[in-house]
Amino acid sequence: STASTSSPQTFSTDYPQKGFVHKVERGETVSSVAQKYKSKIKWIIDANQIGDPTKVGVGKELFVPQQ
């Protein structure tokens, strides 16, 4: 394709396929969710294809991969 926009972010599929869905609550961030469940920020970003981890809204359902 010849789109003039910057190349889309690519996401790895190299994360545990097992895990569960967590609904983001007020004040939570991708990193706090990762810490809470001993997951990895990168896994959550890849699994949910999050373009901007600072803009994950309250009520968003995130798949949290588990080792």
All heavy atoms as a GROMACS GRO file, in nm:
protein
  519
    1SER      N    1   0.084  -0.119   0.000
    1SER     CA    2   0.000   0.000   0.000
    1SER      C    3   0.088   0.124   0.000
    1SER      O    4   0.201   0.120   0.045
    1SER     CB    5  -0.092   0.000   0.122
    1SER     OG    6  -0.020   0.033   0.237
    2THR      N    7   0.035   0.234  -0.046
    2THR     CA    8   0.115   0.356  -0.057
    2THR      C    9   0.064   0.464   0.037
    2THR      O   10   0.064   0.581   0.004
    2THR     CB   11   0.112   0.408  -0.202
    2THR    OG1   12  -0.026   0.427  -0.238
    2THR    CG2   13   0.177   0.313  -0.296
    3ALA      N   14   0.016   0.422   0.152
    3ALA     CA   15  -0.034   0.519   0.250
    3ALA      C   16   0.079   0.610   0.294
    3ALA      O   17   0.190   0.564   0.317
    3ALA     CB   18  -0.094   0.447   0.370
    4SER      N   19   0.051   0.738   0.303
    4SER     CA   20   0.156   0.832   0.338
    4SER      C   21   0.171   0.850   0.489
    4SER      O   22   0.260   0.919   0.535
    4SER     CB   23   0.128   0.968   0.274
    4SER     OG   24   0.004   1.016   0.322
    5THR      N   25   0.082   0.785   0.565
    5THR     CA   26   0.094   0.795   0.710
    5THR      C   27   0.211   0.709   0.757
    5THR      O   28   0.259   0.624   0.684
    5THR     CB   29  -0.034   0.748   0.780
    5THR    OG1   30  -0.064   0.616   0.734
    5THR    CG2   31  -0.151   0.839   0.750
    6SER      N   32   0.255   0.733   0.879
    6SER     CA   33   0.366   0.653   0.932
    6SER      C   34   0.321   0.508   0.941
    6SER      O   35   0.203   0.478   0.956
    6SER     CB   36   0.407   0.704   1.068
    6SER     OG   37   0.298   0.697   1.157
    7SER      N   38   0.415   0.418   0.932
    7SER     CA   39   0.382   0.276   0.930
    7SER      C   40   0.307   0.238   1.057
    7SER      O   41   0.339   0.288   1.164
    7SER     CB   42   0.509   0.192   0.917
    7SER     OG   43   0.592   0.214   1.029
    8PRO      N   44   0.207   0.153   1.043
    8PRO     CA   45   0.129   0.114   1.161
    8PRO      C   46   0.218   0.038   1.259
    8PRO      O   47   0.312  -0.029   1.219
    8PRO     CB   48   0.020   0.025   1.104
    8PRO     CG   49   0.073  -0.024   0.975
    8PRO     CD   50   0.165   0.084   0.923
    9GLN      N   51   0.186   0.051   1.385
    9GLN     CA   52   0.262  -0.020   1.487
    9GLN      C   53   0.240  -0.169   1.469
    9GLN      O   54   0.130  -0.214   1.443
    9GLN     CB   55   0.214   0.024   1.625
    9GLN     CG   56   0.296  -0.032   1.738
    9GLN     CD   57   0.261   0.037   1.870
    9GLN    OE1   58   0.192   0.138   1.872
    9GLN    NE2   59   0.308  -0.019   1.978
   10THR      N   60   0.347  -0.244   1.479
   10THR     CA   61   0.332  -0.389   1.470
   10THR      C   62   0.338  -0.447   1.610
   10THR      O   63   0.412  -0.398   1.695
   10THR     CB   64   0.442  -0.452   1.383
   10THR    OG1   65   0.568  -0.412   1.435
   10THR    CG2   66   0.428  -0.408   1.238
   11PHE      N   67   0.259  -0.550   1.632
   11PHE     CA   68   0.251  -0.611   1.763
   11PHE      C   69   0.301  -0.754   1.754
   11PHE      O   70   0.272  -0.825   1.659
   11PHE     CB   71   0.106  -0.610   1.813
   11PHE     CG   72   0.053  -0.471   1.832
   11PHE    CD1   73  -0.022  -0.410   1.732
   11PHE    CD2   74   0.080  -0.400   1.947
   11PHE    CE1   75  -0.071  -0.282   1.749
   11PHE    CE2   76   0.032  -0.270   1.965
   11PHE     CZ   77  -0.044  -0.212   1.865
   12SER      N   78   0.376  -0.793   1.854
   12SER     CA   79   0.427  -0.930   1.859
   12SER      C   80   0.314  -1.024   1.900
   12SER      O   81   0.222  -0.985   1.970
   12SER     CB   82   0.540  -0.937   1.962
   12SER     OG   83   0.574  -1.071   1.987
   13THR      N   84   0.324  -1.148   1.856
   13THR     CA   85   0.229  -1.250   1.905
   13THR      C   86   0.302  -1.342   2.002
   13THR      O   87   0.254  -1.449   2.037
   13THR     CB   88   0.170  -1.332   1.790
   13THR    OG1   89   0.278  -1.385   1.713
   13THR    CG2   90   0.082  -1.247   1.701
   14ASP      N   91   0.420  -1.297   2.045
   14ASP     CA   92   0.502  -1.378   2.134
   14ASP      C   93   0.470  -1.346   2.280
   14ASP      O   94   0.547  -1.282   2.351
   14ASP     CB   95   0.650  -1.350   2.105
   14ASP     CG   96   0.743  -1.439   2.187
   14ASP    OD1   97   0.696  -1.544   2.235
   14ASP    OD2   98   0.860  -1.401   2.206
   15TYR      N   99   0.353  -1.390   2.322
   15TYR     CA  100   0.313  -1.374   2.462
   15TYR      C  101   0.229  -1.496   2.498
   15TYR      O  102   0.178  -1.564   2.408
   15TYR     CB  103   0.235  -1.244   2.484
   15TYR     CG  104   0.113  -1.230   2.394
   15TYR    CD1  105  -0.009  -1.289   2.428
   15TYR    CD2  106   0.120  -1.160   2.275
   15TYR    CE1  107  -0.119  -1.278   2.345
   15TYR    CE2  108   0.010  -1.148   2.191
   15TYR     CZ  109  -0.109  -1.207   2.228
   15TYR     OH  110  -0.218  -1.197   2.146
   16PRO      N  111   0.218  -1.528   2.626
   16PRO     CA  112   0.139  -1.647   2.664
   16PRO      C  113  -0.005  -1.633   2.615
   16PRO      O  114  -0.066  -1.528   2.630
   16PRO     CB  115   0.145  -1.644   2.818
   16PRO     CG  116   0.265  -1.562   2.850
   16PRO     CD  117   0.277  -1.460   2.741
   17GLN      N  118  -0.055  -1.739   2.555
   17GLN     CA  119  -0.190  -1.735   2.500
   17GLN      C  120  -0.295  -1.758   2.608
   17GLN      O  121  -0.413  -1.736   2.586
   17GLN     CB  122  -0.205  -1.839   2.389
   17GLN     CG  123  -0.112  -1.814   2.270
   17GLN     CD  124  -0.135  -1.678   2.206
   17GLN    OE1  125  -0.248  -1.642   2.172
   17GLN    NE2  126  -0.028  -1.601   2.187
   18LYS      N  127  -0.251  -1.803   2.724
   18LYS     CA  128  -0.348  -1.818   2.832
   18LYS      C  129  -0.345  -1.695   2.921
   18LYS      O  130  -0.245  -1.624   2.929
   18LYS     CB  131  -0.324  -1.946   2.912
   18LYS     CG  132  -0.190  -1.954   2.985
   18LYS     CD  133  -0.187  -2.083   3.066
   18LYS     CE  134  -0.069  -2.087   3.164
   18LYS     NZ  135   0.055  -2.132   3.101
   19GLY      N  136  -0.457  -1.669   2.983
   19GLY     CA  137  -0.468  -1.551   3.066
   19GLY      C  138  -0.614  -1.525   3.093
   19GLY      O  139  -0.696  -1.616   3.085
   20PHE      N  140  -0.648  -1.401   3.121
   20PHE     CA  141  -0.786  -1.367   3.152
   20PHE      C  142  -0.809  -1.222   3.117
   20PHE      O  143  -0.716  -1.148   3.086
   20PHE     CB  144  -0.815  -1.392   3.301
   20PHE     CG  145  -0.722  -1.315   3.391
   20PHE    CD1  146  -0.753  -1.187   3.432
   20PHE    CD2  147  -0.602  -1.372   3.430
   20PHE    CE1  148  -0.666  -1.114   3.512
   20PHE    CE2  149  -0.514  -1.300   3.510
   20PHE     CZ  150  -0.546  -1.172   3.551
   21VAL      N  151  -0.936  -1.182   3.121
   21VAL     CA  152  -0.972  -1.045   3.087
   21VAL      C  153  -0.989  -0.964   3.215
   21VAL      O  154  -1.054  -1.007   3.310
   21VAL     CB  155  -1.102  -1.042   3.004
   21VAL    CG1  156  -1.151  -0.899   2.985
   21VAL    CG2  157  -1.077  -1.108   2.868
   22HIS      N  158  -0.927  -0.848   3.216
   22HIS     CA  159  -0.938  -0.757   3.330
   22HIS      C  160  -1.003  -0.627   3.283
   22HIS      O  161  -0.960  -0.572   3.182
   22HIS     CB  162  -0.798  -0.726   3.386
   22HIS     CG  163  -0.797  -0.615   3.486
   22HIS    ND1  164  -0.833  -0.634   3.617
   22HIS    CD2  165  -0.768  -0.483   3.474
   22HIS    CE1  166  -0.825  -0.517   3.682
   22HIS    NE2  167  -0.786  -0.424   3.596
   23LYS      N  168  -1.103  -0.582   3.353
   23LYS     CA  169  -1.168  -0.456   3.317
   23LYS      C  170  -1.096  -0.343   3.392
   23LYS      O  171  -1.087  -0.345   3.514
   23LYS     CB  172  -1.317  -0.458   3.351
   23LYS     CG  173  -1.391  -0.337   3.297
   23LYS     CD  174  -1.542  -0.351   3.315
   23LYS     CE  175  -1.606  -0.417   3.196
   23LYS     NZ  176  -1.753  -0.409   3.196
   24VAL      N  177  -1.046  -0.247   3.316
   24VAL     CA  178  -0.968  -0.138   3.374
   24VAL      C  179  -1.055  -0.052   3.466
   24VAL      O  180  -1.164  -0.011   3.429
   24VAL     CB  181  -0.906  -0.051   3.263
   24VAL    CG1  182  -0.830   0.068   3.322
   24VAL    CG2  183  -0.814  -0.135   3.175
   25GLU      N  184  -1.003  -0.028   3.586
   25GLU     CA  185  -1.073   0.056   3.682
   25GLU      C  186  -1.006   0.192   3.690
   25GLU      O  187  -0.892   0.209   3.647
   25GLU     CB  188  -1.073  -0.012   3.820
   25GLU     CG  189  -1.155  -0.140   3.821
   25GLU     CD  190  -1.135  -0.221   3.949
   25GLU    OE1  191  -1.097  -0.162   4.051
   25GLU    OE2  192  -1.156  -0.344   3.944
   26ARG      N  193  -1.075   0.287   3.746
   26ARG     CA  194  -1.023   0.423   3.757
   26ARG      C  195  -0.886   0.422   3.827
   26ARG      O  196  -0.869   0.357   3.929
   26ARG     CB  197  -1.121   0.510   3.836
   26ARG     CG  198  -1.083   0.658   3.838
   26ARG     CD  199  -1.188   0.740   3.912
   26ARG     NE  200  -1.321   0.727   3.853
   26ARG     CZ  201  -1.362   0.793   3.744
   26ARG    NH1  202  -1.279   0.874   3.682
   26ARG    NH2  203  -1.483   0.775   3.699
   27GLY      N  204  -0.790   0.492   3.770
   27GLY     CA  205  -0.659   0.503   3.833
   27GLY      C  206  -0.561   0.395   3.790
   27GLY      O  207  -0.443   0.402   3.822
   28GLU      N  208  -0.611   0.292   3.721
   28GLU     CA  209  -0.522   0.185   3.678
   28GLU      C  210  -0.452   0.221   3.548
   28GLU      O  211  -0.505   0.296   3.466
   28GLU     CB  212  -0.599   0.054   3.661
   28GLU     CG  213  -0.638  -0.009   3.791
   28GLU     CD  214  -0.702  -0.146   3.773
   28GLU    OE1  215  -0.776  -0.166   3.675
   28GLU    OE2  216  -0.677  -0.231   3.857
   29THR      N  217  -0.334   0.165   3.532
   29THR     CA  218  -0.258   0.182   3.408
   29THR      C  219  -0.219   0.045   3.359
   29THR      O  220  -0.229  -0.054   3.432
   29THR     CB  221  -0.130   0.265   3.433
   29THR    OG1  222  -0.048   0.193   3.526
   29THR    CG2  223  -0.162   0.402   3.489
   30VAL      N  224  -0.169   0.040   3.236
   30VAL     CA  225  -0.120  -0.088   3.183
   30VAL      C  226  -0.012  -0.144   3.277
   30VAL      O  227  -0.012  -0.262   3.310
   30VAL     CB  228  -0.065  -0.071   3.040
   30VAL    CG1  229   0.005  -0.199   2.994
   30VAL    CG2  230  -0.177  -0.036   2.944
   31SER      N  231   0.076  -0.057   3.324
   31SER     CA  232   0.184  -0.106   3.409
   31SER      C  233   0.134  -0.153   3.545
   31SER      O  234   0.183  -0.253   3.598
   31SER     CB  235   0.294  -0.001   3.426
   31SER     OG  236   0.245   0.114   3.489
   32SER      N  237   0.033  -0.085   3.601
   32SER     CA  238  -0.017  -0.129   3.732
   32SER      C  239  -0.092  -0.262   3.720
   32SER      O  240  -0.084  -0.346   3.809
   32SER     CB  241  -0.105  -0.022   3.797
   32SER     OG  242  -0.231  -0.012   3.735
   33VAL      N  243  -0.163  -0.279   3.609
   33VAL     CA  244  -0.233  -0.407   3.585
   33VAL      C  245  -0.130  -0.519   3.568
   33VAL      O  246  -0.144  -0.628   3.624
   33VAL     CB  247  -0.326  -0.398   3.462
   33VAL    CG1  248  -0.379  -0.535   3.424
   33VAL    CG2  249  -0.441  -0.302   3.492
   34ALA      N  250  -0.024  -0.491   3.494
   34ALA     CA  251   0.082  -0.590   3.474
   34ALA      C  252   0.145  -0.630   3.607
   34ALA      O  253   0.165  -0.749   3.634
   34ALA     CB  254   0.189  -0.536   3.379
   35GLN      N  255   0.173  -0.531   3.690
   35GLN     CA  256   0.233  -0.560   3.821
   35GLN      C  257   0.138  -0.639   3.909
   35GLN      O  258   0.178  -0.736   3.974
   35GLN     CB  259   0.268  -0.430   3.893
   35GLN     CG  260   0.400  -0.370   3.850
   35GLN     CD  261   0.435  -0.247   3.933
   35GLN    OE1  262   0.349  -0.164   3.963
   35GLN    NE2  263   0.561  -0.234   3.969
   36LYS      N  264   0.014  -0.600   3.909
   36LYS     CA  265  -0.087  -0.663   3.995
   36LYS      C  266  -0.097  -0.812   3.967
   36LYS      O  267  -0.112  -0.892   4.059
   36LYS     CB  268  -0.222  -0.595   3.971
   36LYS     CG  269  -0.337  -0.645   4.055
   36LYS     CD  270  -0.461  -0.561   4.028
   36LYS     CE  271  -0.578  -0.605   4.112
   36LYS     NZ  272  -0.696  -0.518   4.089
   37TYR      N  273  -0.088  -0.849   3.840
   37TYR     CA  274  -0.107  -0.989   3.804
   37TYR      C  275   0.023  -1.059   3.764
   37TYR      O  276   0.020  -1.168   3.708
   37TYR     CB  277  -0.208  -1.000   3.689
   37TYR     CG  278  -0.345  -0.948   3.728
   37TYR    CD1  279  -0.397  -0.834   3.668
   37TYR    CD2  280  -0.421  -1.012   3.825
   37TYR    CE1  281  -0.523  -0.786   3.703
   37TYR    CE2  282  -0.546  -0.964   3.861
   37TYR     CZ  283  -0.596  -0.852   3.801
   37TYR     OH  284  -0.719  -0.805   3.837
   38LYS      N  285   0.136  -0.993   3.791
   38LYS     CA  286   0.267  -1.049   3.756
   38LYS      C  287   0.273  -1.088   3.609
   38LYS      O  288   0.323  -1.193   3.571
   38LYS     CB  289   0.300  -1.171   3.845
   38LYS     CG  290   0.311  -1.133   3.993
   38LYS     CD  291   0.351  -1.250   4.078
   38LYS     CE  292   0.390  -1.208   4.219
   38LYS     NZ  293   0.289  -1.124   4.285
   39SER      N  294   0.215  -1.000   3.526
   39SER     CA  295   0.223  -1.015   3.381
   39SER      C  296   0.331  -0.918   3.334
   39SER      O  297   0.407  -0.866   3.416
   39SER     CB  298   0.088  -0.983   3.318
   39SER     OG  299   0.087  -1.012   3.179
   40LYS      N  300   0.340  -0.896   3.203
   40LYS     CA  301   0.438  -0.802   3.150
   40LYS      C  302   0.368  -0.695   3.068
   40LYS      O  303   0.274  -0.725   2.994
   40LYS     CB  304   0.541  -0.874   3.061
   40LYS     CG  305   0.632  -0.967   3.140
   40LYS     CD  306   0.740  -1.025   3.050
   40LYS     CE  307   0.831  -1.118   3.130
   40LYS     NZ  308   0.925  -1.191   3.044
   41ILE      N  309   0.415  -0.570   3.084
   41ILE     CA  310   0.355  -0.460   3.011
   41ILE      C  311   0.352  -0.491   2.861
   41ILE      O  312   0.251  -0.473   2.794
   41ILE     CB  313   0.433  -0.330   3.037
   41ILE    CG1  314   0.420  -0.290   3.185
   41ILE    CG2  315   0.382  -0.216   2.948
   41ILE    CD1  316   0.514  -0.178   3.227
   42LYS      N  317   0.464  -0.540   2.810
   42LYS     CA  318   0.474  -0.568   2.666
   42LYS      C  319   0.371  -0.672   2.624
   42LYS      O  320   0.311  -0.661   2.517
   42LYS     CB  321   0.616  -0.615   2.631
   42LYS     CG  322   0.634  -0.642   2.482
   42LYS     CD  323   0.778  -0.676   2.450
   42LYS     CE  324   0.805  -0.704   2.304
   42LYS     NZ  325   0.691  -0.709   2.213
   43TRP      N  326   0.350  -0.774   2.707
   43TRP     CA  327   0.251  -0.877   2.673
   43TRP      C  328   0.112  -0.816   2.662
   43TRP      O  329   0.037  -0.846   2.569
   43TRP     CB  330   0.247  -0.985   2.782
   43TRP     CG  331   0.366  -1.074   2.787
   43TRP    CD1  332   0.469  -1.081   2.697
   43TRP    CD2  333   0.396  -1.169   2.890
   43TRP    NE1  334   0.560  -1.176   2.738
   43TRP    CE2  335   0.518  -1.231   2.854
   43TRP    CE3  336   0.330  -1.209   3.008
   43TRP    CZ2  337   0.576  -1.330   2.933
   43TRP    CZ3  338   0.388  -1.307   3.084
   43TRP    CH2  339   0.510  -1.367   3.048
   44ILE      N  340   0.077  -0.731   2.758
   44ILE     CA  341  -0.057  -0.670   2.757
   44ILE      C  342  -0.073  -0.580   2.635
   44ILE      O  343  -0.177  -0.583   2.568
   44ILE     CB  344  -0.081  -0.592   2.888
   44ILE    CG1  345  -0.084  -0.690   3.007
   44ILE    CG2  346  -0.213  -0.514   2.881
   44ILE    CD1  347  -0.092  -0.624   3.143
   45ILE      N  348   0.031  -0.502   2.605
   45ILE     CA  349   0.026  -0.414   2.488
   45ILE      C  350   0.011  -0.495   2.360
   45ILE      O  351  -0.071  -0.464   2.273
   45ILE     CB  352   0.150  -0.324   2.484
   45ILE    CG1  353   0.142  -0.218   2.595
   45ILE    CG2  354   0.164  -0.256   2.346
   45ILE    CD1  355   0.267  -0.136   2.612
   46ASP      N  356   0.089  -0.602   2.347
   46ASP     CA  357   0.081  -0.685   2.227
   46ASP      C  358  -0.053  -0.758   2.218
   46ASP      O  359  -0.116  -0.762   2.113
   46ASP     CB  360   0.195  -0.788   2.225
   46ASP     CG  361   0.330  -0.726   2.190
   46ASP    OD1  362   0.332  -0.617   2.130
   46ASP    OD2  363   0.433  -0.788   2.222
   47ALA      N  364  -0.096  -0.816   2.329
   47ALA     CA  365  -0.219  -0.897   2.328
   47ALA      C  366  -0.340  -0.813   2.293
   47ALA      O  367  -0.434  -0.861   2.230
   47ALA     CB  368  -0.238  -0.964   2.465
   48ASN      N  369  -0.338  -0.686   2.335
   48ASN     CA  370  -0.454  -0.599   2.314
   48ASN      C  371  -0.431  -0.498   2.202
   48ASN      O  372  -0.517  -0.415   2.174
   48ASN     CB  373  -0.488  -0.527   2.445
   48ASN     CG  374  -0.528  -0.626   2.554
   48ASN    OD1  375  -0.639  -0.674   2.557
   48ASN    ND2  376  -0.434  -0.659   2.640
   49GLN      N  377  -0.313  -0.505   2.141
   49GLN     CA  378  -0.275  -0.415   2.033
   49GLN      C  379  -0.302  -0.270   2.072
   49GLN      O  380  -0.377  -0.197   2.006
   49GLN     CB  381  -0.348  -0.454   1.904
   49GLN     CG  382  -0.313  -0.598   1.865
   49GLN     CD  383  -0.350  -0.632   1.722
   49GLN    OE1  384  -0.417  -0.556   1.653
   49GLN    NE2  385  -0.306  -0.747   1.676
   50ILE      N  386  -0.242  -0.231   2.183
   50ILE     CA  387  -0.261  -0.097   2.237
   50ILE      C  388  -0.162  -0.001   2.171
   50ILE      O  389  -0.041  -0.014   2.188
   50ILE     CB  390  -0.239  -0.097   2.390
   50ILE    CG1  391  -0.343  -0.188   2.457
   50ILE    CG2  392  -0.247   0.045   2.446
   50ILE    CD1  393  -0.313  -0.219   2.603
   51GLY      N  394  -0.213   0.093   2.095
   51GLY     CA  395  -0.127   0.188   2.026
   51GLY      C  396  -0.064   0.288   2.121
   51GLY      O  397   0.051   0.326   2.106
   52ASP      N  398  -0.140   0.330   2.221
   52ASP     CA  399  -0.090   0.428   2.316
   52ASP      C  400  -0.130   0.386   2.457
   52ASP      O  401  -0.243   0.406   2.500
   52ASP     CB  402  -0.149   0.567   2.285
   52ASP     CG  403  -0.093   0.674   2.378
   52ASP    OD1  404  -0.023   0.639   2.475
   52ASP    OD2  405  -0.121   0.793   2.353
   53PRO      N  406  -0.035   0.326   2.530
   53PRO     CA  407  -0.064   0.271   2.663
   53PRO      C  408  -0.110   0.377   2.763
   53PRO      O  409  -0.170   0.344   2.865
   53PRO     CB  410   0.069   0.211   2.709
   53PRO     CG  411   0.149   0.194   2.584
   53PRO     CD  412   0.104   0.300   2.489
   54THR      N  413  -0.085   0.505   2.734
   54THR     CA  414  -0.128   0.609   2.827
   54THR      C  415  -0.275   0.643   2.809
   54THR      O  416  -0.331   0.717   2.889
   54THR     CB  417  -0.045   0.739   2.809
   54THR    OG1  418  -0.072   0.792   2.678
   54THR    CG2  419   0.104   0.712   2.825
   55LYS      N  420  -0.337   0.588   2.705
   55LYS     CA  421  -0.477   0.621   2.678
   55LYS      C  422  -0.569   0.499   2.691
   55LYS      O  423  -0.660   0.480   2.612
   55LYS     CB  424  -0.491   0.679   2.537
   55LYS     CG  425  -0.427   0.815   2.519
   55LYS     CD  426  -0.475   0.882   2.391
   55LYS     CE  427  -0.426   1.024   2.378
   55LYS     NZ  428  -0.284   1.029   2.341
   56VAL      N  429  -0.543   0.417   2.791
   56VAL     CA  430  -0.630   0.302   2.814
   56VAL      C  431  -0.738   0.346   2.912
   56VAL      O  432  -0.711   0.376   3.027
   56VAL     CB  433  -0.550   0.183   2.872
   56VAL    CG1  434  -0.643   0.068   2.906
   56VAL    CG2  435  -0.446   0.136   2.771
   57GLY      N  436  -0.860   0.354   2.862
   57GLY     CA  437  -0.968   0.414   2.941
   57GLY      C  438  -1.030   0.321   3.044
   57GLY      O  439  -1.021   0.198   3.034
   58VAL      N  440  -1.094   0.382   3.142
   58VAL     CA  441  -1.170   0.308   3.243
   58VAL      C  442  -1.277   0.226   3.174
   58VAL      O  443  -1.343   0.273   3.082
   58VAL     CB  444  -1.233   0.406   3.343
   58VAL    CG1  445  -1.328   0.334   3.439
   58VAL    CG2  446  -1.125   0.481   3.420
   59GLY      N  447  -1.291   0.101   3.216
   59GLY     CA  448  -1.394   0.015   3.159
   59GLY      C  449  -1.344  -0.067   3.040
   59GLY      O  450  -1.414  -0.156   2.994
   60LYS      N  451  -1.223  -0.036   2.990
   60LYS     CA  452  -1.170  -0.114   2.878
   60LYS      C  453  -1.134  -0.253   2.927
   60LYS      O  454  -1.079  -0.269   3.035
   60LYS     CB  455  -1.047  -0.046   2.819
   60LYS     CG  456  -0.990  -0.121   2.699
   60LYS     CD  457  -0.883  -0.040   2.629
   60LYS     CE  458  -0.811  -0.120   2.520
   60LYS     NZ  459  -0.901  -0.166   2.414
   61GLU      N  460  -1.168  -0.354   2.846
   61GLU     CA  461  -1.135  -0.491   2.884
   61GLU      C  462  -1.001  -0.528   2.822
   61GLU      O  463  -0.983  -0.523   2.701
   61GLU     CB  464  -1.246  -0.586   2.841
   61GLU     CG  465  -1.376  -0.555   2.914
   61GLU     CD  466  -1.481  -0.663   2.898
   61GLU    OE1  467  -1.474  -0.740   2.801
   61GLU    OE2  468  -1.572  -0.669   2.983
   62LEU      N  469  -0.907  -0.564   2.907
   62LEU     CA  470  -0.774  -0.601   2.863
   62LEU      C  471  -0.751  -0.749   2.884
   62LEU      O  472  -0.782  -0.802   2.991
   62LEU     CB  473  -0.666  -0.524   2.944
   62LEU     CG  474  -0.661  -0.373   2.927
   62LEU    CD1  475  -0.550  -0.318   3.016
   62LEU    CD2  476  -0.637  -0.335   2.782
   63PHE      N  477  -0.696  -0.814   2.784
   63PHE     CA  478  -0.653  -0.952   2.802
   63PHE      C  479  -0.517  -0.948   2.872
   63PHE      O  480  -0.425  -0.880   2.826
   63PHE     CB  481  -0.642  -1.025   2.669
   63PHE     CG  482  -0.595  -1.168   2.685
   63PHE    CD1  483  -0.679  -1.264   2.740
   63PHE    CD2  484  -0.466  -1.206   2.648
   63PHE    CE1  485  -0.636  -1.395   2.756
   63PHE    CE2  486  -0.423  -1.336   2.665
   63PHE     CZ  487  -0.508  -1.432   2.719
   64VAL      N  488  -0.507  -1.015   2.986
   64VAL     CA  489  -0.382  -1.017   3.063
   64VAL      C  490  -0.318  -1.155   3.050
   64VAL      O  491  -0.362  -1.251   3.114
   64VAL     CB  492  -0.410  -0.985   3.212
   64VAL    CG1  493  -0.281  -0.981   3.291
   64VAL    CG2  494  -0.485  -0.852   3.225
   65PRO      N  495  -0.214  -1.167   2.968
   65PRO     CA  496  -0.148  -1.296   2.951
   65PRO      C  497  -0.081  -1.342   3.081
   65PRO      O  498  -0.028  -1.261   3.156
   65PRO     CB  499  -0.041  -1.269   2.844
   65PRO     CG  500  -0.090  -1.146   2.770
   65PRO     CD  501  -0.157  -1.066   2.876
   66GLN      N  502  -0.087  -1.472   3.104
   66GLN     CA  503  -0.027  -1.530   3.224
   66GLN      C  504   0.068  -1.642   3.186
   66GLN      O  505   0.035  -1.727   3.106
   66GLN     CB  506  -0.138  -1.588   3.314
   66GLN     CG  507  -0.231  -1.483   3.371
   66GLN     CD  508  -0.168  -1.406   3.483
   66GLN    OE1  509  -0.156  -1.454   3.594
   66GLN    NE2  510  -0.124  -1.284   3.453
   67GLN      N  511   0.187  -1.638   3.247
   67GLN     CA  512   0.288  -1.741   3.217
   67GLN      C  513   0.246  -1.874   3.274
   67GLN      O  514   0.190  -1.879   3.382
   67GLN     CB  515   0.421  -1.700   3.280
   67GLN     CG  516   0.537  -1.774   3.217
   67GLN     CD  517   0.650  -1.676   3.180
   67GLN    OE1  518   0.682  -1.587   3.257
   67GLN    NE2  519   0.707  -1.694   3.063
   0.00000   0.00000   0.00000
